[in-house]
C-alpha cells in the first residue's frame, strides 16, 4: 500500500483524470491511501496505529539526479549543470510511502 496520497506534491503529479501519473511507481503499487482512509481501515479491522513514519531510501546522487533530469524539460536541464558536484555521494529520497505499526485495539 502507498499511503500519504493527500500531500500537495503527490496531487501535482496526478494526470488530468485525477489518477496518479507516476511512471516510476512499480506495478505492485495498486492502491493509494490517504492517512484518513488508512485510519478507517484499521478501525474496521479492530486495530489502532501505534507508530507511523515516512519511509525513505538512500540512493546514489548521480542516479537520483539523472532520474530527476529525465523528467525535466530539455531547455531547463543546463540550469542544473554542476549540481552533482555539490551533492553528497548518497542522498535520502522520499518514497511517498509510510511505515505503520498497528496493534489490536
DSSP file (Angstrom, degrees, kcal/mol; ACC not computed):
  #  RESIDUE AA STRUCTURE BP1 BP2  ACC     N-H-->O    O-->H-N    N-H-->O    O-->H-N    TCO  KAPPA ALPHA  PHI   PSI    X-CA   Y-CA   Z-CA
    1    1 A X              0   0    0      0, 0.0     2,-0.5     0, 0.0    97,-0.2   0.000 360.0 360.0 360.0 146.3    0.0    0.0    0.0
    2    2 A X  E     +a   32   0A   0     29,-1.1    31,-2.1    95,-0.1     3,-0.1  -0.844 360.0 178.2-121.5  93.1    1.1    3.5   -0.7
    3    3 A X  E     +a   33   0A   0     -2,-0.5    31,-0.2    29,-0.2    32,-0.1  -0.161  50.8  71.7 -81.6-176.7   -0.5    5.9    1.8
    4    4 A X    >   +     0   0    0     29,-0.6     3,-1.2    93,-0.1    30,-0.2   0.745  51.9 145.1  83.7  24.7    0.1    9.6    2.0
    5    5 A X  T 3   +     0   0    0     28,-2.4    29,-0.2     1,-0.2    -2,-0.1   0.551  57.1  71.2 -74.9  -7.9   -1.8   10.4   -1.2
    6    6 A X  T 3   +     0   0    0     27,-0.2    -1,-0.2     4,-0.1    28,-0.1   0.504  69.5 114.2 -89.6  -2.3   -3.1   13.7    0.1
    7    7 A X  S X> S-     0   0    0     -3,-1.2     4,-2.2     1,-0.1     3,-0.8  -0.379  73.3-121.8 -73.3 147.9    0.2   15.6    0.0
    8    8 A X  H 3> S+     0   0    0      1,-0.3     4,-2.2     2,-0.2     5,-0.2   0.870 110.0  54.0 -58.1 -42.6    0.5   18.6   -2.4
    9    9 A X  H 34 S+     0   0    0      1,-0.2     4,-0.5     2,-0.2    -1,-0.3   0.812 110.9  47.6 -66.9 -26.5    3.4   17.2   -4.3
   10   10 A X  H X4 S+     0   0    0     -3,-0.8     3,-0.7     2,-0.2    -1,-0.2   0.871 109.3  52.2 -78.8 -37.9    1.5   14.0   -4.9
   11   11 A X  H >< S+     0   0    0     -4,-2.2     3,-1.5     1,-0.2    -2,-0.2   0.882 105.0  57.5 -62.4 -36.7   -1.6   15.8   -6.1
   12   12 A X  T 3< S+     0   0    0     -4,-2.2    -1,-0.2     1,-0.3    -2,-0.2   0.741 100.9  57.7 -66.1 -22.2    0.5   17.8   -8.5
   13   13 A X  T <  S+     0   0    0     -3,-0.7     8,-1.4    -4,-0.5    -1,-0.3   0.356  82.7 110.2 -91.4   6.2    1.7   14.5  -10.1
   14   14 A X  B <   -B   20   0B   0     -3,-1.5     6,-0.2     6,-0.2     5,-0.1  -0.507  69.2-118.9 -80.1 150.4   -1.8   13.3  -11.0
   15   15 A X    >   -     0   0    0      4,-3.0     3,-2.2    -2,-0.2    -1,-0.1  -0.194  41.3 -85.6 -77.0 177.7   -3.0   13.2  -14.6
   16   16 A X  T 3  S+     0   0    0      1,-0.3    -1,-0.1     2,-0.1    -2,-0.1   0.786 129.2  55.5 -59.2 -29.3   -5.9   15.2  -15.9
   17   17 A X  T 3  S-     0   0    0      2,-0.1    -1,-0.3     1,-0.0     3,-0.1   0.411 119.7-108.1 -86.0   4.1   -8.4   12.5  -14.8
   18   18 A X  S <  S+     0   0    0     -3,-2.2     2,-0.1     1,-0.3    -2,-0.1   0.345  77.6 130.1  90.1  -6.8   -7.1   12.6  -11.2
   19   19 A X  S    S-     0   0    0      1,-0.1    -4,-3.0    -5,-0.1    -1,-0.3  -0.488  72.4 -87.8 -78.3 151.0   -5.3    9.3  -11.3
   20   20 A X  B     -B   14   0B   0     -6,-0.2     2,-0.4    -2,-0.1    -6,-0.2  -0.354  33.7-159.7 -58.2 133.6   -1.7    9.1  -10.2
   21   21 A X        +     0   0    0     -8,-1.4     2,-0.7    -3,-0.1    -1,-0.1  -0.569  40.3 138.0-113.6  65.2    0.7    9.9  -13.1
   22   22 A X    >   +     0   0    0     -2,-0.4     3,-1.9     1,-0.1    -2,-0.1  -0.799  26.1 178.2-115.5  87.4    3.8    8.2  -11.6
   23   23 A X  T 3  S+     0   0    0     -2,-0.7    -1,-0.1     1,-0.3    -3,-0.0   0.723  82.4  59.0 -63.8 -18.7    5.6    6.3  -14.3
   24   24 A X  T 3  S+     0   0    0     -3,-0.1     2,-0.3     2,-0.1    -1,-0.3   0.580  79.2 109.3 -85.0  -8.6    8.3    5.4  -11.8
   25   25 A X  S <  S-     0   0    0     -3,-1.9    -3,-0.0     1,-0.1     0, 0.0  -0.519  74.2-120.2 -72.8 126.4    5.8    3.6   -9.5
   26   26 A X    >   -     0   0    0     -2,-0.3     3,-2.0     1,-0.1    -1,-0.1  -0.205  23.9-108.9 -61.6 157.3    6.4   -0.1   -9.5
   27   27 A X  T 3  S+     0   0    0      1,-0.3    -1,-0.1     3,-0.0    -2,-0.1   0.704 112.6  72.5 -63.6 -19.7    3.5   -2.3  -10.6
   28   28 A X  T 3  S+     0   0    0      1,-0.1     2,-1.7     2,-0.1    -1,-0.3   0.653  73.2  91.8 -72.2 -11.2    2.9   -3.6   -7.1
   29   29 A X    <   +     0   0    0     -3,-2.0    -1,-0.1     1,-0.2     3,-0.1  -0.633  46.5 150.5 -82.0  87.1    1.5   -0.1   -6.1
   30   30 A X        +     0   0    0     -2,-1.7     2,-0.3     1,-0.1    -1,-0.2   0.717  59.0  32.2 -93.4 -23.6   -2.1   -1.0   -6.9
   31   31 A X        -     0   0    0     -3,-0.2   -29,-1.1     2,-0.0     2,-0.4  -0.953  62.6-150.8-135.0 154.2   -3.8    1.3   -4.4
   32   32 A X  E     -a    2   0A   0     -2,-0.3     2,-0.4   -31,-0.1   -29,-0.2  -0.982  18.4-162.2-126.4 138.2   -3.1    4.7   -2.9
   33   33 A X  E     -a    3   0A   0    -31,-2.1   -28,-2.4    -2,-0.4   -29,-0.6  -0.909  14.4-141.1-126.3 143.9   -4.3    5.7    0.5
   34   34 A X     >  -     0   0    0     -2,-0.4     4,-2.1   -30,-0.2     5,-0.2  -0.598  36.0-110.8 -88.6 164.0   -4.8    8.9    2.5
   35   35 A X  H  > S+     0   0    0     -2,-0.2     4,-2.2     1,-0.2     5,-0.1   0.893 120.0  53.0 -61.2 -39.2   -3.9    8.9    6.2
   36   36 A X  H  > S+     0   0    0      2,-0.2     4,-2.2     1,-0.2    -1,-0.2   0.910 108.8  48.1 -63.7 -43.8   -7.7    9.2    7.0
   37   37 A X  H  > S+     0   0    0      1,-0.2     4,-2.2     2,-0.2    -1,-0.2   0.883 110.1  53.0 -65.2 -37.6   -8.6    6.2    4.8
   38   38 A X  H  X S+     0   0    0     -4,-2.1     4,-2.2     2,-0.2    -1,-0.2   0.922 108.8  49.5 -62.0 -44.4   -5.7    4.2    6.5
   39   39 A X  H  X S+     0   0    0     -4,-2.2     4,-2.4     1,-0.2    -2,-0.2   0.910 110.1  50.4 -62.3 -43.7   -7.1    5.0    9.9
   40   40 A X  H  X S+     0   0    0     -4,-2.2     4,-2.4     2,-0.2    -1,-0.2   0.886 108.4  53.3 -62.8 -38.8  -10.6    3.9    9.0
   41   41 A X  H  X S+     0   0    0     -4,-2.2     4,-1.4     2,-0.2    -2,-0.2   0.941 109.3  48.3 -60.1 -47.9   -9.3    0.7    7.6
   42   42 A X  H  <>S+     0   0    0     -4,-2.2     5,-3.1     1,-0.2     3,-0.5   0.929 110.7  51.1 -58.6 -45.8   -7.5    0.0   10.9
   43   43 A X  H ><5S+     0   0    0     -4,-2.4     3,-1.4     1,-0.2    -1,-0.2   0.908 108.5  51.4 -59.6 -42.9  -10.7    0.8   12.9
   44   44 A X  H 3<5S+     0   0    0     -4,-2.4    -1,-0.2     1,-0.3    -2,-0.2   0.770 111.7  48.2 -65.4 -25.3  -12.8   -1.6   10.7
   45   45 A X  T 3<5S-     0   0    0     -4,-1.4    -1,-0.3    -3,-0.5    -2,-0.2   0.350 119.7-108.5 -96.2   4.9  -10.2   -4.3   11.3
   46   46 A X  T < 5S+     0   0    0     -3,-1.4    59,-2.9    -4,-0.3     2,-0.3   0.824  79.4 122.7  73.0  31.4  -10.1   -3.7   15.1
   47   47 A X  E   < -C  104   0C   0     -5,-3.1     2,-0.4    57,-0.3    -1,-0.3  -0.786  45.7-156.8-119.6 163.2   -6.6   -2.2   15.0
   48   48 A X  E     -C  103   0C   0     55,-2.3    55,-2.2    -2,-0.3     2,-0.3  -0.995  26.6-115.1-139.5 140.1   -5.1    1.1   16.1
   49   49 A X  E     +C  102   0C   0     -2,-0.4    53,-0.3    53,-0.2     3,-0.1  -0.544  29.7 176.2 -72.4 130.9   -1.9    2.6   14.8
   50   50 A X  E     +     0   0C   0     51,-3.1     2,-0.3     1,-0.4    52,-0.2   0.561  68.9  11.5-108.5 -15.5    0.8    2.9   17.4
   51   51 A X  E     +C  101   0C   0     50,-1.5    50,-2.9     2,-0.0    -1,-0.4  -0.955  58.4 171.9-160.6 140.5    3.6    4.2   15.2
   52   52 A X  E     +C  100   0C   0     -2,-0.3     2,-0.3    48,-0.2    48,-0.2  -0.985   5.7 167.8-148.0 147.6    4.0    5.7   11.7
   53   53 A X  E     -C   99   0C   0     46,-1.9    46,-2.9    -2,-0.3    -2,-0.0  -0.988  41.4 -93.8-154.5 149.1    6.9    7.4   10.0
   54   54 A X  E     -C   98   0C   0     -2,-0.3     2,-0.5    44,-0.2    44,-0.3  -0.361  39.2-133.7 -62.0 144.9    7.7    8.4    6.4
   55   55 A X  E     +C   97   0C   0     42,-2.8    40,-1.5    -2,-0.0    42,-0.6  -0.888  30.0 173.7-103.3 130.5    9.7    5.8    4.5
   56   56 A X  E     -C   94   0C   0     -2,-0.5     2,-0.3    38,-0.2    38,-0.2  -0.846  17.5-146.3-128.0 165.7   12.8    6.9    2.6
   57   57 A X  E     -C   93   0C   0     36,-2.4    36,-3.6    -2,-0.3     2,-0.5  -0.931  16.6-124.0-129.7 158.7   15.5    5.3    0.7
   58   58 A X  E     +C   92   0C   0     -2,-0.3     2,-0.3    34,-0.2    34,-0.2  -0.888  35.4 175.5-103.3 131.1   19.2    6.1    0.2
   59   59 A X  E     -C   91   0C   0     32,-2.5    32,-2.7    -2,-0.5     2,-0.1  -0.961  39.1 -93.4-136.6 150.9   20.3    6.4   -3.4
   60   60 A X  E  >  -C   90   0C   0     -2,-0.3     4,-2.4    30,-0.2     3,-0.4  -0.423  36.4-129.7 -61.0 134.0   23.4    7.4   -5.3
   61   61 A X  H  > S+     0   0    0     28,-2.6     4,-2.9     1,-0.2     5,-0.3   0.871 105.8  53.8 -57.0 -41.2   23.3   11.2   -6.0
   62   62 A X  H  > S+     0   0    0     27,-0.3     4,-1.9     1,-0.2    -1,-0.2   0.879 110.5  47.1 -65.1 -35.8   24.2   10.7   -9.7
   63   63 A X  H  > S+     0   0    0     -3,-0.4     4,-2.2     2,-0.2    -2,-0.2   0.930 113.9  47.1 -69.0 -45.6   21.3    8.2  -10.2
   64   64 A X  H  X S+     0   0    0     -4,-2.4     4,-2.3     1,-0.2    -2,-0.2   0.930 113.3  47.6 -63.1 -45.7   18.8   10.4   -8.4
   65   65 A X  H  X S+     0   0    0     -4,-2.9     4,-2.8     1,-0.2    -1,-0.2   0.887 109.9  53.9 -63.4 -38.9   19.8   13.5  -10.3
   66   66 A X  H  X S+     0   0    0     -4,-1.9     4,-1.7    -5,-0.3    -1,-0.2   0.912 109.2  48.2 -60.2 -43.1   19.7   11.5  -13.6
   67   67 A X  H  X S+     0   0    0     -4,-2.2     4,-0.5     2,-0.2    -2,-0.2   0.898 112.9  48.1 -65.9 -40.3   16.1   10.4  -12.8
   68   68 A X  H >< S+     0   0    0     -4,-2.3     3,-1.2     1,-0.2    -2,-0.2   0.931 112.4  48.0 -64.8 -44.8   15.0   14.0  -11.9
   69   69 A X  H >< S+     0   0    0     -4,-2.8     3,-1.3     1,-0.3    -1,-0.2   0.788  99.8  66.3 -69.3 -26.2   16.6   15.4  -15.1
   70   70 A X  H 3< S+     0   0    0     -4,-1.7    -1,-0.3     1,-0.3    -2,-0.2   0.729 107.2  42.8 -66.3 -18.4   15.0   12.8  -17.3
   71   71 A X  T << S+     0   0    0     -3,-1.2     2,-0.4    -4,-0.5    -1,-0.3   0.332  96.0  97.9-104.9   3.9   11.6   14.4  -16.3
   72   72 A X  S <  S-     0   0    0     -3,-1.3     5,-0.1    -4,-0.2    -3,-0.0  -0.795  85.9-105.3 -95.6 131.6   12.9   18.0  -16.7
   73   73 A X    >>  -     0   0    0     -2,-0.4     3,-2.0     1,-0.1     4,-0.8  -0.264  33.3-115.5 -55.2 140.4   12.1   19.8  -20.0
   74   74 A X  H >> S+     0   0    0      1,-0.3     3,-1.0     2,-0.2     4,-0.5   0.823 110.8  59.4 -49.7 -44.0   15.3   20.0  -22.2
   75   75 A X  H 34 S+     0   0    0      1,-0.2    -1,-0.3     2,-0.1     3,-0.2   0.760 108.0  47.3 -61.6 -21.7   15.6   23.8  -22.1
   76   76 A X  H X4 S+     0   0    0     -3,-2.0     3,-1.3     1,-0.2     4,-0.4   0.608  87.3  86.2 -94.4 -13.0   15.9   23.7  -18.3
   77   77 A X  H X< S+     0   0    0     -3,-1.0     3,-2.0    -4,-0.8     4,-0.2   0.857  80.1  61.6 -60.3 -38.2   18.5   21.0  -17.9
   78   78 A X  G >< S+     0   0    0     -4,-0.5     3,-1.7     1,-0.3    -1,-0.3   0.778  90.3  71.4 -60.5 -22.8   21.5   23.3  -18.3
   79   79 A X  G <  S+     0   0    0     -3,-1.3    -1,-0.3     1,-0.3    -2,-0.2   0.745  96.2  52.8 -61.5 -22.1   20.3   25.1  -15.2
   80   80 A X  G X  S+     0   0    0     -3,-2.0     3,-2.4    -4,-0.4     4,-0.4   0.380  76.7 132.0 -96.9   3.6   21.4   22.0  -13.2
   81   81 A X  T <  S+     0   0    0     -3,-1.7    -3,-0.0     1,-0.3    -4,-0.0  -0.329  77.7  15.9 -57.3 132.2   24.9   21.9  -14.6
   82   82 A X  T 3> S+     0   0    0      1,-0.0     4,-0.6    -2,-0.0     3,-0.4   0.354  91.2 115.1  85.7  -6.0   27.4   21.4  -11.8
   83   83 A X  H X>  +     0   0    0     -3,-2.4     3,-1.4     1,-0.2     4,-0.6   0.899  69.1  59.4 -62.9 -41.1   24.7   20.4   -9.3
   84   84 A X  H >4 S+     0   0    0     -4,-0.4     3,-1.0     1,-0.3    -1,-0.2   0.840  97.6  60.9 -58.9 -34.0   26.1   16.9   -8.9
   85   85 A X  H 34 S+     0   0    0     -3,-0.4    -1,-0.3     1,-0.2    -2,-0.2   0.783 105.4  47.9 -64.4 -26.2   29.5   18.3   -7.7
   86   86 A X  H << S+     0   0    0     -3,-1.4    -1,-0.2    -4,-0.6     2,-0.2   0.500  96.9  88.8 -94.1  -3.5   27.7   19.9   -4.8
   87   87 A X  S << S-     0   0    0     -3,-1.0     4,-0.1    -4,-0.6   -25,-0.1  -0.627  81.1-112.3 -92.3 151.6   25.7   16.8   -3.7
   88   88 A X        -     0   0    0     -2,-0.2   -27,-0.2     2,-0.2    -1,-0.1  -0.285  37.2-102.3 -68.5 168.0   27.0   14.2   -1.3
   89   89 A X  S    S+     0   0    0    -29,-0.1   -28,-2.6     1,-0.1     2,-0.4   0.862 108.6  33.2 -60.7 -36.2   27.6   10.7   -2.7
   90   90 A X  E    S-C   60   0C   0    -30,-0.3     2,-0.3   -29,-0.1   -30,-0.2  -0.948  70.8-166.3-123.9 142.7   24.3    9.4   -1.3
   91   91 A X  E     -C   59   0C   0    -32,-2.7   -32,-2.5    -2,-0.4     2,-0.5  -0.953  25.2-119.4-126.8 148.9   21.0   11.3   -0.8
   92   92 A X  E     -C   58   0C   0     -2,-0.3     2,-0.5   -34,-0.2   -34,-0.2  -0.773  33.5-161.1 -86.5 125.3   17.9   10.4    1.2
   93   93 A X  E     -C   57   0C   0    -36,-3.6   -36,-2.4    -2,-0.5     2,-0.1  -0.916  15.5-126.4-114.3 127.6   15.0   10.2   -1.2
   94   94 A X  E     -C   56   0C   0     -2,-0.5   -38,-0.2   -38,-0.2   -40,-0.0  -0.463  16.6-167.3 -67.9 144.1   11.3   10.3   -0.2
   95   95 A X  E     -     0   0C   0    -40,-1.5    -1,-0.1     2,-0.3   -39,-0.1   0.446  35.7-121.7-109.7  -3.9    9.3    7.4   -1.4
   96   96 A X  E    S+     0   0C   0      1,-0.3     2,-0.3   -41,-0.3   -40,-0.1   0.760  80.0 110.9  63.5  25.2    5.8    8.7   -0.7
   97   97 A X  E     -C   55   0C   0    -42,-0.6   -42,-2.8   -95,-0.1     2,-0.4  -0.852  54.2-151.4-121.7 160.0    5.3    5.7    1.5
   98   98 A X  E     -C   54   0C   0     -2,-0.3     2,-0.5   -44,-0.3   -44,-0.2  -0.973  13.7-131.5-131.6 151.1    5.0    5.3    5.2
   99   99 A X  E     -C   53   0C   0    -46,-2.9   -46,-1.9    -2,-0.4     2,-0.4  -0.886  29.9-172.4 -97.0 127.2    5.8    2.5    7.7
  100  100 A X  E     -C   52   0C   0     -2,-0.5     2,-0.5   -48,-0.2   -48,-0.2  -0.981  13.1-163.7-126.2 133.0    2.9    1.9   10.1
  101  101 A X  E     -C   51   0C   0    -50,-2.9   -51,-3.1    -2,-0.4   -50,-1.5  -0.970  17.5-179.1-113.7 128.5    2.8   -0.4   13.1
  102  102 A X  E     -C   49   0C   0     -2,-0.5     2,-0.3   -53,-0.3   -53,-0.2  -0.865  10.4-165.6-125.5 158.7   -0.6   -1.4   14.4
  103  103 A X  E     -C   48   0C   0    -55,-2.2   -55,-2.3    -2,-0.3     2,-0.1  -0.920  41.3 -77.2-136.0 164.2   -1.9   -3.4   17.3
  104  104 A X  E      C   47   0C   0     -2,-0.3   -57,-0.3   -57,-0.2   -58,-0.1  -0.393 360.0 360.0 -61.2 136.2   -5.2   -4.9   18.3
  105  105 A X              0   0    0    -59,-2.9    -1,-0.2    -2,-0.1   -58,-0.1   0.481 360.0 360.0 -73.9 360.0   -7.5   -2.2   19.7
